Amino acid sequence: MTELTAAPAGGDTELGDDLTPWQRVRRNLTANQLAMAGGVLLLLFLAAALIGWWGTSGEKPYFDASAVRLPDKLKRPLAAPNSMAVPPEARPRLGIYLFGTDELGRDVFARMLEGATVSLSVGFV
C-alpha cells in the first residue's frame, strides 16, 4: 500500500524558496511588464531632471530692458544665439537653443528642465 506523507510545515516546496526579499521584488517586477515600463519612464524623467539641473545650473535668464529688440530675442528651435546681443555667461551650454526662446529671450529648453527638477522634488516630498 502507498503511504501518504504530509507536506512540510513551511508551506511551499518550490525550488528557489530561499530568495532574499530584494530578489523576490526583482523577480516580481521583471514579470510585470507594466511595472517595468513605469520604471523606465521614471528613470527617464529622473535622468532628464538631473541633466537639466547639471546643464542649466547657474544659468540666469538674460533680460536687459535697454537691449530688448523683439526680432533679436525670438529664436527658432536649434538656433545659435547672437554673439553680439547675448553675453557669454548667458549663452546656452550646448551653444544652441534646442526649443528656441520665448518673447523675453529665455531658453525654453532650460526652463523646461528646471521645471522637471521642481516637479520631481515635489513628487518626492
N, C-alpha and C positions, 0 to 999 in steps of 0.2 A: 504494500500500500504506500501511497505517496504522502509524505509528511509536509504540512504547510508550515512555513516559518513566517513570523511576523516581521514587518519592516522595522528597521532601526528607529528608535525614538526621536532621532534628529530630524526627521521629515524627509526631504528629498534625497534620493540616492543617485542623482545625476552626476556625471563627471563634471569637474570644474566648479564644484560647490565650494571650494576653498579660495574663491576670488576675494580680493580686498574690496572695500566699498568703492574706491575710485575705479577699479577695473569693472565693477558692475555698472557704474554710471557710464563709463565709456562704451561698454557693450550695449547698453540700452539706448544711448544717443546715436550710435552708429546704425542701429537697427531702425531708428525713426528718421525717415528722410526729411520730414517737415522740420524737425528739430535741427537737423544738420543745415538745412537751407537758412533757417533763422540765425543759427550760429555764424554762418558765413556772412550774412548781411550785417550782423552785429560787429563782426571783426572788420568788415569793410568800412562801416561807419566810424568805428574807433580809429582805424588807420587814417581815414580822411581827416578826422578831427585832430589827431596828433600831428599829421603832416601840415595841416593848416596852422596849428599852434607853432610849429617849428618854422614854417615857411613865411609866416607873417608876423612873427614876434618882433616887437619894436617898431613895426611899421605904423605910422600915424597917418590918418587921412590928410592928404595935402590940400589945403584950401587957403588961397591968398586972394582976398576980395579985390585987391587992386589989379591982379593979373588975370582975372577971370574973363575969358572970351569964350562963349559957348561953343563955337565951332572947333576951338582948340581942345576943349575939355571932353567932348563926347567922342569916344574912340570905339571903333567897331571891335568885335572879338578878334583876338590874335594880332592886334595892332601893337606896334612898338611905341613907347612914349616919346614925345617930342623932347629931345635933349635940351632944347633952349628953354622950354616952359616948365619943366619938372626938374627940381634939384636932385642930385644923385641919391640923397638919403630917402627920397620919397618915391624912387623908381621901384617897380616890382623886381623881386629877386630873380625871376626867370627871364627878365628882360622884355617880356610881352604881357599884355593884358589878355588872359585866357578868355574871359567872358566880357571883355570891354570895360567901359567906365560908365558911371551914372552921370547925371547932369552937373554934379559938382566935381567931377574928375576923380572920384574914388574908385578904386579897383573892386569890381563886383565879385570876382573870384575870391579875393582876400576877405571880403566882408562875409561871403557865404561860408567860408571855412571857419571864420571866427564865430559865426552863429552856430555852426555844428559843434564847436567846442563848448559853447554855453549850453546848448541843448543836451549834450552828453553829461555835463556836470549837473544839470537839473535832474536828469534821469537817474543819476546815482544817488542824489540826495533824497 
